[in-house]
């Protein structure tokens, strides 16, 4: 038996080797079963397959006879019976494997026979087309030849090429590069119906405000503590969200809104990105990002849009239509989503798996970016040349596609989050139950308390100190004994603690979280440290590597002059006190004053449910990054017959700045509306953010294109001995001491942030709605 099995097995190997020889490709990289126009011996190849199948069938019959003989003997008694049976088991296993191989070879024989028949039938047609599969020399497709050369050498590097029909032939390369990608011209002999069919566009329905959040909770799914946290938050704020949706519906007065198909991919919660957040939800880890994502989900859902939520790479690939392989090919069909909300992790995952489709559809992406991405870091070439390149920047997106937690800089869109609003009864309860000598420390991790003994000792002289530091068994040694530590509290218990406390005190970290706004909304005074010098990527490890310097003298967004710059600049006293913690007298004096000061609960409108709904509605309706305006032409490209149109701007009545001219036309699709525009010239040490703020306005980067003209300098009585177009995130600007004017060459670098002592900048400013800095007065 073993001898017969051995002979059969080696015969099988010999036949398979022979078969491989019959189909060996003539070019390096071809599969043994690649069918080329040069393949010869079709009849011989089919004969080999048939002989192989016949021999395997005969071998199986002989094995079957042996098995029956074995079963018919009487040699199955006592202890000896187990020996021959045990000895026969490997043979039985081998027989099963041979049987499976035989079936596979039989299937292959049938398929190859069909392929060879089709090849013979179409051989003449294909032979006639061989000369039509030469690489075309079309100046409209300059990269075609190089892409074909790449495909010849690398088409087997990713299975996705075979998925789209690439088989190693010149024709398959050209078909792929002209019909799946777009580097080569269409082949004239191709039947265009053979290309991938485009599904009909999804029917447009009108978005309707929703009145129930139950379906959203189902969409979010289960399986992670982070998802459970977000669902609890949505349930807790459900009534506030629903009331806000009703108010916004009344405000919009039945205005028509297209329902958008939106994919929400939370990349930092995927296993592939490490998901360090979910395991720490119940251990005092950071919750700010999950707070924001929960609020984004609630707002998008209540506005009536169609959502898909993913927290896994596999689900992302399925929703996008990613072909099998390593991510080098485009999507299998047009992107079925109007918008994609994701984060930097998700952005990287999409780029890795969407191939060329990423470049095509990236205008639909909105990146939730806690600390912001400044234009100087976003532009890949500029960031590399000027030293702004980091691990997270250089995506070449429109800067307003990045959406931040706080309005650090107008260069990005302000997304935000919400804090819980109090009704009249709750506000009255807080007012009558505040304990003026009670303080709560901002910091759930013990490391935040390290080295703060001096401040705590001073505070302990006047107030009872409470903490919410996470611990498992033993009290953290960093927390002094005189502090009443409650451990990690559920959100509603933490809220109750804030409603009793007078003071919420920060020790410098974490930066810009939601907790200080929650404390202020519950009637606390927030005390924080002033940073001198301000923290930035130049002097603090936390910001190093992030695509923002937060340093006004360089790329420069809002400077981190305290733990919470928004609370310092947009709220301020009496709700927010920012002092020098290194000055014990100033610190102690602030505590005494705070204890005597009466404050009511306060929440900025932009952090209410209605404020966030209003903002996201405006973004969805008006922000369109897929329709881009043409970049400005350098002066040398213009001729007398091709002069730029006259400036649509005019001097204001008091001649201090420019406004939109009453006689100039207005594009109804321009957003924000141009009537909100004012053009001011900065001082040499001021960024446009600061310049606009000094005039009670906000810098609006989408208006830079109206300023980026030589005529604007003349209108502002600025003398220009020369005017140059260059890439610089500070332009348009003027170096007054030498009368040199500079215009922006790269629209992606238009930036409200940054200054240089050499330049005075042209700044586009606009008005804004009270309590809603992201929107102008007529933007809703």
FIMI-613354 format. One line per 2 residues: their letters; for each residue x, y, z of C-alpha. Coordinates in Angstrom, 3 decimals. Layout:
<recs>
a	X/Y/Z ~ ...
</recs>
This chain:
<recs>
xx	0.000/0.000/0.000 ~ 2.688/2.517/0.979
xx	4.585/1.713/-2.199 ~ 1.516/2.313/-4.354
xx	0.762/5.547/-2.514 ~ 4.317/6.730/-2.951
xx	4.325/5.980/-6.662 ~ 0.990/7.771/-7.020
xx	2.160/10.838/-5.117 ~ 5.380/11.237/-7.096
xx	3.463/10.678/-10.321 ~ 1.152/13.503/-9.313
xx	4.124/15.807/-8.638 ~ 5.677/14.881/-11.998
xx	2.460/15.591/-13.861 ~ 1.967/18.947/-12.151
xx	5.553/19.936/-12.996 ~ 4.949/18.943/-16.604
xx	1.751/20.955/-16.662 ~ 3.587/24.004/-15.320
xx	6.092/23.651/-18.143 ~ 3.323/23.642/-20.720
xx	2.005/26.968/-19.415 ~ 5.247/28.718/-18.447
xx	5.032/32.386/-19.354 ~ 7.354/33.993/-21.840
xx	7.768/37.136/-19.721 ~ 8.987/37.541/-16.199
xx	6.108/37.948/-13.767 ~ 3.442/36.078/-15.795
xx	1.377/33.496/-13.989 ~ 1.665/29.863/-15.259
xx	-1.991/30.153/-16.255 ~ -1.750/33.567/-17.910
xx	-3.301/33.318/-21.374 ~ -1.325/35.353/-23.860
xx	-1.696/35.754/-27.606 ~ 1.634/33.864/-27.978
xx	0.422/30.681/-26.168 ~ 0.893/27.649/-28.432
xx	-0.134/24.030/-28.148 ~ -3.660/24.420/-26.874
xx	-4.546/20.835/-27.778 ~ -1.402/19.497/-26.126
xx	-2.164/21.475/-22.956 ~ -5.672/20.089/-22.754
xx	-4.255/16.593/-23.336 ~ -1.882/16.928/-20.403
xx	-4.711/17.961/-18.127 ~ -6.898/15.070/-19.284
xx	-4.099/12.492/-18.846 ~ -3.402/13.865/-15.392
xx	-7.055/13.604/-14.427 ~ -7.303/10.047/-15.819
xx	-4.225/8.864/-13.908 ~ -5.483/10.366/-10.666
xx	-8.826/8.620/-11.193 ~ -7.070/5.285/-11.773
xx	-4.955/5.835/-8.656 ~ -8.096/6.468/-6.618
xx	-9.676/3.230/-7.871 ~ -6.611/1.243/-6.795
xx	-6.642/2.897/-3.386 ~ -10.306/2.029/-3.038
xx	-9.599/-1.640/-3.839 ~ -6.857/-1.728/-1.207
xx	-9.163/-0.224/1.362 ~ -11.857/-2.836/0.711
xx	-9.310/-5.641/0.963 ~ -8.092/-4.265/4.253
xx	-11.586/-4.076/5.681 ~ -12.431/-7.670/4.605
xx	-9.565/-9.389/6.513 ~ -9.921/-10.975/9.929
xx	-6.820/-9.213/11.206 ~ -8.811/-6.952/13.574
xx	-8.716/-8.798/16.890 ~ -7.137/-8.096/20.303
xx	-4.221/-5.706/20.724 ~ -2.898/-6.504/17.254
xx	-5.998/-5.055/15.669 ~ -5.032/-1.534/16.634
xx	-1.619/-1.728/14.960 ~ -2.644/-2.131/11.308
xx	-5.489/0.374/11.737 ~ -3.139/2.969/13.226
xx	-0.663/2.246/10.484 ~ -3.315/2.750/7.830
xx	-4.514/6.159/9.101 ~ -1.722/8.179/7.432
xx	-2.490/6.390/4.190 ~ -6.156/7.269/4.529
xx	-5.259/10.904/5.120 ~ -3.000/10.902/2.064
xx	-5.776/9.336/0.029 ~ -8.132/12.135/1.051
xx	-5.580/14.738/0.043 ~ -4.986/13.064/-3.304
xx	-8.724/12.908/-3.828 ~ -9.016/16.659/-3.152
xx	-6.116/17.405/-5.504 ~ -7.718/15.266/-8.166
xx	-10.961/17.204/-7.876 ~ -9.109/20.522/-8.091
xx	-7.152/19.401/-11.142 ~ -10.379/18.234/-12.739
xx	-11.928/21.662/-12.128 ~ -8.835/23.376/-13.508
xx	-8.946/21.179/-16.573 ~ -12.515/22.224/-17.312
xx	-11.781/25.933/-16.808 ~ -8.574/25.904/-18.869
xx	-10.357/23.991/-21.600 ~ -13.000/26.720/-21.724
xx	-10.376/29.473/-21.775 ~ -8.416/27.769/-24.564
xx	-11.570/27.296/-26.615 ~ -12.403/30.982/-26.272
xx	-8.813/31.866/-27.097 ~ -8.925/29.868/-30.320
xx	-12.280/31.403/-31.297 ~ -11.068/34.956/-30.742
xx	-7.463/34.403/-31.749 ~ -7.806/36.073/-35.098
xx	-9.550/39.099/-33.622 ~ -6.906/39.470/-30.929
xx	-4.129/39.031/-33.447 ~ -5.665/41.871/-35.462
xx	-5.651/44.106/-32.395 ~ -2.077/43.446/-31.267
xx	-0.807/46.432/-33.168 ~ -3.504/48.550/-31.476
xx	-2.099/47.740/-27.991 ~ 1.060/49.728/-28.510
xx	1.561/52.553/-26.039 ~ -0.076/55.683/-27.529
xx	1.896/58.916/-27.802 ~ -0.732/61.442/-26.846
xx	0.424/64.814/-25.435 ~ -2.794/64.955/-23.425
xx	-1.625/61.870/-21.508 ~ 2.087/62.517/-20.860
xx	2.341/59.934/-18.065 ~ 0.920/57.021/-20.051
xx	4.219/55.499/-21.220 ~ 5.770/55.691/-17.768
xx	2.718/54.093/-16.170 ~ 2.741/51.231/-18.688
xx	6.420/50.647/-17.951 ~ 5.626/50.563/-14.236
xx	2.789/48.087/-14.824 ~ 5.072/45.770/-16.808
xx	7.433/45.511/-13.853 ~ 5.006/45.711/-10.931
xx	1.525/44.560/-11.939 ~ 1.870/41.459/-9.751
xx	2.773/43.565/-6.696 ~ -0.887/44.010/-5.752
xx	-3.741/41.516/-6.380 ~ -6.076/44.450/-7.057
xx	-4.673/44.743/-10.608 ~ -5.722/41.186/-11.410
xx	-9.103/41.961/-9.838 ~ -9.567/44.663/-12.500
xx	-8.544/42.268/-15.304 ~ -4.817/42.919/-15.651
xx	-3.162/39.676/-16.817 ~ 0.324/40.763/-17.873
xx	-0.548/41.628/-21.475 ~ 0.032/45.013/-23.014
xx	-3.653/45.336/-23.814 ~ -4.679/44.676/-20.220
xx	-2.279/47.391/-19.039 ~ -3.745/49.946/-21.421
xx	-7.328/48.964/-20.648 ~ -6.659/49.355/-16.919
xx	-4.797/52.652/-17.283 ~ -7.519/54.160/-19.498
xx	-10.709/52.779/-17.926 ~ -9.933/52.175/-14.239
xx	-7.283/54.855/-13.860 ~ -6.960/57.830/-16.200
xx	-3.325/57.979/-17.304 ~ -3.854/56.701/-20.863
xx	-6.366/57.604/-23.607 ~ -9.321/55.278/-24.223
xx	-8.615/52.517/-26.733 ~ -10.683/53.146/-29.884
xx	-11.461/49.462/-30.460 ~ -12.722/48.896/-26.921
xx	-16.410/48.323/-26.368 ~ -17.073/51.130/-23.888
xx	-19.889/49.158/-22.282 ~ -17.221/46.763/-21.061
xx	-15.938/49.409/-18.673 ~ -17.069/49.367/-15.085
xx	-20.705/50.446/-14.970 ~ -21.460/53.545/-12.944
xx	-24.376/53.098/-10.606 ~ -27.174/55.610/-11.053
xx	-26.897/58.643/-8.758 ~ -28.634/58.256/-5.447
xx	-32.017/59.970/-5.408 ~ -31.962/63.330/-3.650
xx	-34.363/63.564/-0.761 ~ -34.905/66.488/1.556
xx	-33.388/66.400/5.016 ~ -35.943/66.525/7.814
xx	-35.162/67.214/11.453 ~ -35.457/64.042/13.519
xx	-37.299/63.793/16.818 ~ -35.863/60.546/18.199
xx	-32.263/59.465/18.796 ~ -32.952/55.721/19.242
xx	-31.824/54.748/15.735 ~ -28.553/56.685/16.163
xx	-27.706/54.569/19.224 ~ -28.164/51.460/17.063
xx	-25.918/52.910/14.344 ~ -23.085/53.550/16.812
xx	-22.902/49.866/17.716 ~ -21.338/48.067/20.678
xx	-18.193/46.269/21.759 ~ -16.021/49.140/23.044
xx	-16.094/51.142/26.261 ~ -15.574/54.286/24.196
xx	-18.767/53.586/22.236 ~ -20.660/52.934/25.467
xx	-19.429/56.278/26.820 ~ -20.613/58.126/23.712
xx	-24.038/56.479/23.811 ~ -24.475/57.351/27.493
xx	-23.611/60.968/26.726 ~ -26.113/61.114/23.857
xx	-28.858/59.644/26.066 ~ -28.049/62.080/28.874
xx	-28.282/65.140/26.581 ~ -31.122/63.783/24.411
xx	-33.822/66.198/25.589 ~ -31.545/69.205/25.171
xx	-30.637/68.073/21.652 ~ -34.297/67.590/20.698
xx	-35.330/71.014/22.038 ~ -32.449/72.634/20.157
xx	-33.436/70.875/16.926 ~ -36.992/72.194/17.241
xx	-35.724/75.760/17.768 ~ -33.404/75.607/14.745
xx	-36.223/74.169/12.618 ~ -38.356/77.195/13.485
xx	-35.448/79.528/12.762 ~ -34.894/78.063/9.275
xx	-38.623/78.423/8.454 ~ -38.955/75.375/6.256
xx	-35.861/76.080/4.145 ~ -35.085/73.229/1.702
xx	-32.037/71.119/2.590 ~ -30.691/68.164/0.626
xx	-30.123/65.072/2.717 ~ -26.436/64.141/2.632
xx	-25.081/60.616/2.724 ~ -22.363/60.804/5.361
xx	-19.747/58.304/6.510 ~ -18.388/58.791/10.039
xx	-15.139/56.854/10.475 ~ -13.585/57.269/13.935
xx	-10.064/56.180/13.084 ~ -8.481/56.492/16.525
xx	-10.882/53.809/17.834 ~ -9.859/51.185/15.248
xx	-7.709/48.267/16.334 ~ -5.256/49.079/13.533
xx	-4.519/52.483/15.100 ~ -4.030/50.932/18.556
xx	-7.226/52.256/20.203 ~ -5.498/53.385/23.379
xx	-8.626/55.307/24.415 ~ -11.210/52.564/24.968
xx	-9.279/50.679/27.699 ~ -8.732/53.977/29.589
xx	-12.330/55.237/29.572 ~ -12.968/53.750/33.012
xx	-9.469/54.546/34.315 ~ -9.322/58.328/34.085
xx	-8.143/58.536/30.498 ~ -8.865/61.536/28.258
xx	-12.486/61.817/27.165 ~ -12.439/65.090/25.204
xx	-12.256/63.455/21.773 ~ -15.117/61.068/22.586
xx	-17.220/63.940/23.945 ~ -16.761/65.765/20.643
xx	-17.485/62.720/18.458 ~ -20.659/61.930/20.430
xx	-21.888/65.489/19.873 ~ -20.997/65.429/16.161
xx	-22.965/62.204/15.713 ~ -25.979/63.632/17.527
xx	-25.936/66.867/15.506 ~ -25.585/65.191/12.094
xx	-28.342/62.717/12.910 ~ -30.811/65.305/14.200
xx	-30.234/67.487/11.125 ~ -31.744/64.624/9.136
xx	-28.790/63.245/7.227 ~ -28.183/59.587/6.343
xx	-25.290/58.217/8.425 ~ -22.971/55.219/8.436
xx	-20.674/54.820/11.457 ~ -17.488/52.722/11.449
xx	-14.789/52.038/14.026 ~ -12.993/49.247/12.134
xx	-10.815/49.182/9.034 ~ -12.744/46.245/7.578
xx	-16.034/48.159/7.760 ~ -14.374/51.213/6.231
xx	-13.134/49.173/3.256 ~ -16.570/47.646/2.777
xx	-18.411/50.997/2.842 ~ -15.919/52.651/0.479
xx	-15.814/49.781/-2.031 ~ -12.101/49.019/-1.692
xx	-10.999/46.241/-4.111 ~ -9.136/43.216/-2.707
xx	-5.407/43.816/-2.468 ~ -2.958/46.217/-0.901
xx	-4.668/49.519/-1.665 ~ -2.948/50.624/-4.877
xx	-6.074/50.588/-7.045 ~ -9.022/52.989/-7.137
xx	-12.376/52.126/-5.622 ~ -14.576/49.631/-7.446
xx	-17.370/52.183/-7.894 ~ -18.015/55.912/-7.363
xx	-17.895/57.009/-3.730 ~ -21.424/56.616/-2.308
xx	-20.960/59.373/0.306 ~ -21.293/63.135/-0.031
xx	-19.191/63.735/3.097 ~ -16.777/61.759/5.253
xx	-16.055/62.837/8.822 ~ -12.901/61.254/10.205
xx	-9.686/62.037/12.111 ~ -6.001/61.886/11.234
xx	-5.871/58.113/11.816 ~ -8.846/57.581/9.536
xx	-7.382/59.942/6.940 ~ -4.214/57.844/6.817
xx	-6.226/54.621/6.530 ~ -8.251/56.003/3.627
xx	-5.132/57.122/1.798 ~ -3.586/53.660/2.203
xx	-6.618/51.826/0.815 ~ -8.274/54.134/-1.739
xx	-5.462/54.428/-4.295 ~ -6.006/57.271/-6.750
xx	-9.582/57.626/-5.509 ~ -8.259/59.340/-2.395
xx	-6.981/62.271/-4.423 ~ -10.255/62.382/-6.351
xx	-12.535/62.356/-3.299 ~ -10.468/64.044/-0.587
xx	-12.454/67.242/-1.117 ~ -15.374/65.454/0.591
xx	-13.399/64.740/3.757 ~ -13.784/66.683/7.014
xx	-11.014/66.037/9.531 ~ -11.848/66.322/13.237
xx	-8.595/67.791/14.508 ~ -8.485/68.761/18.191
xx	-5.621/71.270/18.087 ~ -5.810/72.374/14.455
xx	-3.592/72.278/11.367 ~ -2.062/75.524/10.157
xx	-1.643/76.213/6.410 ~ 2.153/76.311/6.669
xx	2.097/72.702/7.950 ~ -0.635/71.543/5.584
xx	1.123/72.359/2.281 ~ 3.545/69.495/1.652
xx	6.110/71.290/-0.508 ~ 6.138/74.444/1.600
xx	6.286/72.520/4.883 ~ 9.268/70.536/3.602
xx	11.159/73.576/2.321 ~ 10.482/75.788/5.358
xx	10.877/73.238/8.142 ~ 7.189/72.896/9.056
xx	6.873/69.224/8.154 ~ 5.562/66.989/10.964
xx	4.202/63.470/11.312 ~ 0.608/64.704/10.996
xx	0.560/67.539/8.447 ~ 1.301/67.922/4.702
xx	-2.076/66.673/3.385 ~ -2.636/69.544/0.926
xx	-6.270/69.849/1.965 ~ -8.123/73.122/2.149
xx	-7.269/74.335/5.686 ~ -10.959/74.787/6.502
xx	-11.465/71.042/5.982 ~ -9.824/70.626/9.398
xx	-12.341/71.074/12.215 ~ -11.189/71.954/15.710
xx	-12.495/71.653/19.259 ~ -11.937/75.363/19.976
xx	-11.567/78.333/17.584 ~ -7.760/78.416/17.715
xx	-7.483/80.020/14.298 ~ -10.020/80.925/11.595
xx	-7.831/79.042/9.109 ~ -9.609/75.890/10.316
xx	-13.338/75.412/10.773 ~ -14.517/75.510/14.365
xx	-16.504/72.327/15.097 ~ -16.663/72.435/18.917
xx	-18.807/70.314/21.247 ~ -21.638/71.027/23.709
xx	-21.932/71.524/27.438 ~ -25.049/70.822/29.442
xx	-27.438/73.762/29.761 ~ -29.268/74.513/32.993
xx	-32.933/75.383/33.303 ~ -34.184/78.110/35.656
xx	-34.822/75.685/38.514 ~ -31.323/74.226/38.271
xx	-29.732/77.673/38.109 ~ -31.617/78.753/41.220
xx	-30.619/75.572/43.044 ~ -26.962/76.180/42.233
xx	-27.139/79.771/43.379 ~ -28.550/78.810/46.765
xx	-26.313/75.761/47.367 ~ -22.857/76.962/46.353
xx	-20.155/76.377/48.969 ~ -17.821/79.358/48.721
xx	-14.959/77.481/50.380 ~ -15.033/74.386/48.154
xx	-12.600/73.777/45.273 ~ -12.340/70.933/42.725
xx	-9.026/70.200/41.013 ~ -8.983/69.652/37.221
xx	-7.057/66.423/36.701 ~ -8.090/62.745/36.843
xx	-4.583/61.343/36.464 ~ -2.211/61.330/39.441
xx	0.721/62.575/37.339 ~ -0.999/65.965/36.946
xx	-0.750/66.523/40.731 ~ 2.975/65.839/40.913
xx	4.992/68.870/42.074 ~ 1.906/70.948/42.901
xx	2.243/70.781/46.696 ~ 3.039/74.499/46.995
xx	-0.158/75.640/45.228 ~ -2.271/73.080/47.068
xx	-0.908/74.190/50.450 ~ -1.887/77.817/49.758
xx	-5.310/76.790/48.454 ~ -5.864/74.541/51.488
xx	-5.591/77.592/53.790 ~ -8.842/78.950/52.362
xx	-10.791/76.123/50.749 ~ -11.709/72.463/51.111
xx	-10.053/70.700/48.164 ~ -11.731/67.856/46.258
xx	-10.183/65.597/43.630 ~ -11.429/62.969/41.181
xx	-8.194/61.032/40.670 ~ -8.512/57.470/39.417
xx	-7.024/54.669/41.519 ~ -7.635/50.928/41.857
xx	-6.622/49.902/45.386 ~ -4.305/52.441/47.021
xx	-4.632/56.217/47.210 ~ -2.167/57.875/44.786
xx	0.814/59.289/46.735 ~ 0.800/62.423/44.543
xx	-2.526/63.500/46.095 ~ -1.963/65.121/49.553
xx	-3.814/63.713/52.548 ~ -5.813/66.914/53.074
xx	-7.474/66.472/49.651 ~ -10.799/64.638/49.604
xx	-10.394/62.319/46.629 ~ -13.658/60.874/45.251
xx	-11.962/58.651/42.700 ~ -13.190/58.576/39.137
xx	-16.821/59.733/39.099 ~ -19.588/59.054/36.562
xx	-20.455/62.155/34.576 ~ -23.678/62.998/36.422
xx	-21.945/62.701/39.845 ~ -19.107/64.906/38.610
xx	-21.708/67.477/37.537 ~ -23.236/67.440/41.035
xx	-19.787/68.056/42.526 ~ -19.272/71.064/40.235
xx	-22.680/72.482/41.158 ~ -21.626/72.673/44.809
xx	-18.055/73.909/44.289 ~ -17.038/77.559/44.038
xx	-13.691/77.036/42.309 ~ -12.443/74.736/39.547
xx	-8.663/74.948/39.434 ~ -6.298/73.767/36.693
xx	-2.628/72.903/37.076 ~ -1.568/73.491/33.446
xx	-2.616/70.185/31.912 ~ -4.599/68.826/30.084
xx	-4.774/71.554/27.472 ~ -8.062/72.878/26.132
xx	-10.410/70.176/27.358 ~ -14.200/70.396/27.780
xx	-14.178/70.256/31.616 ~ -13.515/73.994/32.275
xx	-16.539/74.947/30.142 ~ -18.665/72.412/32.039
xx	-17.476/73.901/35.339 ~ -18.259/77.471/34.248
xx	-21.673/76.317/33.015 ~ -22.303/74.945/36.521
xx	-21.447/78.231/38.237 ~ -17.767/77.622/39.072
xx	-14.966/80.112/38.659 ~ -12.088/78.597/36.612
xx	-8.596/79.468/37.887 ~ -5.679/78.618/35.595
xx	-1.964/79.295/35.194 ~ -0.551/81.868/32.803
xx	2.311/80.459/30.697 ~ 5.314/82.726/30.321
xx	6.579/82.205/27.680 ~ 3.512/80.746/25.922
xx	3.721/77.006/25.222 ~ 4.342/75.967/21.628
xx	6.025/73.288/19.536 ~ 9.279/75.159/20.071
xx	9.418/74.844/23.847 ~ 6.986/72.126/24.912
xx	7.031/68.420/24.170 ~ 3.246/68.093/24.004
xx	2.964/70.265/20.874 ~ 6.105/68.922/19.205
xx	5.161/66.959/16.092 ~ 1.683/68.456/15.856
xx	0.876/70.398/12.641 ~ 0.607/73.657/14.532
xx	3.254/75.813/16.152 ~ 0.701/77.844/18.167
xx	3.450/80.468/18.129 ~ 2.430/83.740/16.499
xx	5.966/84.701/15.455 ~ 6.189/81.687/13.101
xx	3.280/79.934/11.419 ~ 1.289/81.180/14.340
xx	-2.239/80.367/15.391 ~ -3.753/81.268/18.747
xx	-0.879/81.261/21.262 ~ -1.122/78.841/24.185
xx	-0.647/81.487/26.841 ~ -2.610/79.465/29.412
xx	-4.069/76.022/29.973 ~ -7.275/77.071/28.230
xx	-6.788/80.035/25.827 ~ -10.444/80.022/24.741
xx	-11.629/80.472/28.339 ~ -9.068/83.236/28.839
xx	-9.795/85.177/25.631 ~ -13.472/84.528/24.873
xx	-14.914/84.314/28.409 ~ -12.524/86.007/30.855
xx	-13.345/87.545/34.225 ~ -15.289/87.090/36.425
xx	-15.733/83.490/35.233 ~ -12.078/82.853/34.295
xx	-8.985/83.994/36.160 ~ -5.543/83.538/34.614
xx	-2.652/84.229/37.016 ~ 1.052/83.574/37.422
xx	1.308/80.490/39.633 ~ 4.981/81.215/40.222
xx	3.944/84.381/42.043 ~ 2.543/83.125/45.368
xx	1.126/86.528/46.295 ~ -0.781/86.884/43.021
xx	-2.067/83.315/43.331 ~ -3.249/83.825/46.929
xx	-4.844/87.191/46.160 ~ -6.803/85.638/43.291
xx	-8.219/82.937/45.596 ~ -9.384/85.531/48.127
xx	-11.062/87.638/45.436 ~ -12.749/84.620/43.841
xx	-14.261/83.604/47.212 ~ -15.905/87.029/47.496
xx	-17.099/87.185/43.870 ~ -20.620/86.112/42.966
xx	-20.951/84.530/39.513 ~ -23.887/82.962/37.733
xx	-23.633/79.855/35.548 ~ -22.473/80.865/32.079
xx	-22.280/78.935/28.794 ~ -21.264/80.554/25.474
xx	-23.998/80.088/22.869 ~ -21.600/78.359/20.470
xx	-21.208/75.520/23.015 ~ -24.940/74.919/23.388
xx	-26.762/72.221/21.425 ~ -28.494/74.848/19.300
xx	-25.228/76.655/18.621 ~ -23.528/73.471/17.411
xx	-26.526/72.435/15.278 ~ -26.558/75.902/13.723
xx	-22.851/75.741/12.918 ~ -22.837/72.236/11.413
xx	-25.950/73.012/9.376 ~ -24.202/76.054/7.865
xx	-21.039/74.098/7.070 ~ -22.942/71.299/5.330
xx	-25.071/73.692/3.308 ~ -22.336/76.093/2.226
xx	-18.840/74.606/2.431 ~ -17.895/73.109/-0.954
xx	-14.258/72.130/-1.377 ~ -14.821/70.138/-4.572
xx	-15.425/73.303/-6.634 ~ -12.192/75.253/-6.478
xx	-11.412/78.688/-7.844 ~ -8.456/79.216/-10.156
xx	-5.172/80.350/-8.563 ~ -4.045/83.912/-9.301
xx	-2.012/84.482/-12.436 ~ 1.482/85.952/-12.033
xx	1.753/89.454/-13.529 ~ 4.081/88.310/-16.298
xx	1.373/85.981/-17.610 ~ -0.955/88.891/-18.258
xx	-1.080/90.977/-21.397 ~ -2.850/94.297/-22.070
xx	-5.680/92.293/-23.591 ~ -5.916/90.025/-20.527
xx	-5.982/92.457/-17.638 ~ -7.605/91.238/-14.443
xx	-11.094/92.607/-13.757 ~ -11.234/95.734/-11.602
xx	-11.164/95.266/-7.861 ~ -14.651/94.731/-6.397
xx	-13.522/96.612/-3.287 ~ -13.913/100.263/-2.394
xx	-12.731/102.563/0.381 ~ -14.986/102.805/3.392
xx	-16.610/106.206/4.084 ~ -13.956/107.036/6.703
xx	-11.164/105.829/4.357 ~ -9.613/103.524/6.977
xx	-10.248/100.201/5.256 ~ -11.841/98.572/2.218
xx	-15.330/97.101/1.896 ~ -17.250/95.395/-0.890
xx	-18.236/98.013/-3.434 ~ -21.997/98.660/-3.726
xx	-21.610/98.634/-7.518 ~ -19.746/95.301/-7.648
xx	-21.616/92.122/-8.494 ~ -22.310/89.537/-5.825
xx	-22.085/85.799/-6.437 ~ -24.995/84.277/-4.467
xx	-22.976/81.080/-4.016 ~ -20.061/82.833/-2.278
xx	-20.004/81.936/1.406 ~ -19.621/83.765/3.696
xx	-21.496/86.560/1.841 ~ -19.097/89.222/0.541
xx	-21.074/92.017/2.211 ~ -19.496/90.956/5.503
xx	-15.946/91.622/4.206 ~ -13.668/94.382/5.521
xx	-10.011/94.703/4.500 ~ -7.574/96.040/7.089
xx	-3.790/96.402/7.046 ~ -1.990/94.875/10.028
xx	0.779/96.345/12.109 ~ 4.157/94.677/11.688
xx	3.878/92.646/14.891 ~ 0.278/91.548/14.425
xx	-1.163/88.502/12.674 ~ -4.429/88.927/10.819
xx	-6.232/87.154/13.663 ~ -5.150/89.900/16.060
xx	-5.711/92.690/13.527 ~ -9.317/91.695/12.899
xx	-10.004/91.135/16.605 ~ -8.855/94.674/17.409
xx	-11.616/95.936/15.113 ~ -14.265/93.681/16.634
xx	-14.105/91.309/13.681 ~ -12.881/87.813/12.758
xx	-10.342/86.938/10.063 ~ -11.984/85.084/7.144
xx	-9.449/83.149/4.985 ~ -11.912/82.445/2.140
xx	-11.855/86.186/1.337 ~ -8.089/86.308/0.693
xx	-8.697/85.710/-3.030 ~ -10.370/89.121/-3.293
xx	-7.334/90.823/-1.715 ~ -4.643/89.044/-3.677
xx	-4.396/91.724/-6.374 ~ -1.972/94.566/-7.039
xx	-4.891/97.004/-7.344 ~ -5.745/96.491/-3.666
xx	-2.386/97.953/-2.592 ~ -3.144/101.036/-4.688
xx	-6.615/101.384/-3.176 ~ -5.036/101.377/0.292
xx	-2.489/104.042/-0.809 ~ 0.402/101.601/-0.396
xx	3.369/102.346/-2.656 ~ 4.769/99.305/-4.464
xx	8.052/99.761/-6.336 ~ 7.843/96.067/-7.173
xx	5.203/93.336/-6.864 ~ 6.111/89.654/-6.726
xx	4.119/86.405/-6.554 ~ 5.686/83.975/-4.052
xx	4.748/81.061/-1.802 ~ 4.584/82.426/1.724
xx	1.873/81.969/4.343 ~ 2.167/85.676/5.280
xx	1.238/86.994/1.828 ~ -0.329/89.207/0.567
xx	1.819/91.721/2.445 ~ 4.032/94.767/2.025
xx	7.551/95.464/3.225 ~ 7.016/99.199/3.686
xx	10.620/100.163/4.386 ~ 11.627/99.078/0.855
xx	8.196/99.492/-0.861 ~ 8.098/95.861/-1.963
xx	4.695/94.212/-2.293 ~ 4.065/90.479/-2.326
xx	1.092/88.457/-3.549 ~ 0.273/84.843/-2.764
xx	1.255/82.271/-5.393 ~ -0.320/79.249/-3.657
xx	-3.961/79.587/-2.494 ~ -3.553/76.734/0.017
xx	-1.170/78.994/1.951 ~ -3.645/81.812/2.567
xx	-3.454/82.110/6.340 ~ -4.893/84.346/9.037
xx	-2.140/83.172/11.386 ~ 1.446/84.387/11.608
xx	3.377/87.637/11.454 ~ 6.859/88.930/10.719
xx	8.360/92.221/11.843 ~ 9.285/92.920/8.203
xx	5.710/92.879/6.833 ~ 2.365/94.560/7.167
xx	-0.254/92.095/6.040 ~ -3.487/92.572/4.081
xx	-6.184/91.036/6.280 ~ -9.687/89.931/5.238
xx	-12.025/90.433/8.191 ~ -15.746/89.840/8.661
xx	-18.449/90.374/11.243 ~ -19.848/87.489/13.311
xx	-23.016/86.460/15.086 ~ -23.207/87.155/18.793
xx	-21.914/84.095/20.618 ~ -21.149/82.304/17.324
xx	-17.704/83.306/16.094 ~ -17.752/80.738/13.250
xx	-20.646/82.412/11.416 ~ -21.142/85.915/10.057
xx	-24.388/87.763/10.763 ~ -25.955/86.668/7.468
xx	-24.272/83.257/7.270 ~ -27.167/81.162/8.526
</recs>
